[in-house]
Every structure is written in structure tokens, then in C-alpha cells.
Amino acid sequence: MAALFAFLHHVSAFTLFSALVVEFVLIRGTLTLENARKIQRADMIFGISAGVLLLVGLARVFYFEKGATYYFHTWTFHAKLSLFVIVGLISIIPTMEFLRWRTAVKAGQVPIVSPEKIKSIRSIIHYEMVGVVLIILFAALMAKGIGLR
């Protein structure tokens, strides 16, 4: 069972990062109706994979791996979890923007978004990707026992 949860944890992490990359690539180009739909779909996949990642990760911490005591005594786990929360919080900004597009997209229209807003959203997605890469770094450090107090 532990191997299954490790697999689910890794698949959800890769799915989350892939969804961010898709958003980043699509938001860089000209916003079309098709791109807007794809961005919204990618953002939904990002949110679902983040939820799965969190739930499976917590199950691994409390039931399937070394135990909560081990993880809560490593600064690398705290850094990883803190970054996950930060990425989750900043991801609210693009998600809210993509949700604003629903009416236009459902009507078959390209959402009207200022170039400044697009640039801001692109920057936020870029910061999210950097945060996820750092989370992976802390996960690798944690797996090797680095950060034990």
C-alpha cells in the first residue's frame, strides 16, 4: 500500500507541474478562445492534482512512511510544506482570473484581458513553477535524511 501511495504522490506532483507548464506556455502566446479553454482546463487539472497531492502526501506522512514525528522534526519537511502552501495561495490569483473568463468562453468569445494582466499572470505562474522545483529539491533532501534536528 505504501508503494501505491508513493506512486500516486509522484504522479500527482508531475501532473501539477505539467499543468503549470501548459498554462505558462499558453499564456505566453496570443490569447485565443481555444487557448483560453485549454488554460482553464489546465488550471482545473492543477487544482485537482494539488488536492490529490496534499491528501496523498498527508496520508504518507501519517500512515505509510516514517511517521509524523520523523517528518515534523525535519526543517526540509517544513520548508516543503510551507512552499506548497505559498504556491497554493499565489495560485489563487491566476485561478480567479481564469474563472472570470468563463462567461466569455461559454459565449464563444475570447476573454478581454489587458497585456499588463497577462504579464502579471505569466509572472505568477513562473513563480509557482520555481516554487514547485524548490519543493522537489526539499523532497529529495528530506528523502536523504537532510534536515533532521
Salt bridges, closest charged atoms under 4 A:
GLU65 OE2 - ARG60 NH2 3.19
GLU97 OE1 - ARG100 NH1 2.83
GLU97 OE1 - LYS117 NZ 3.97
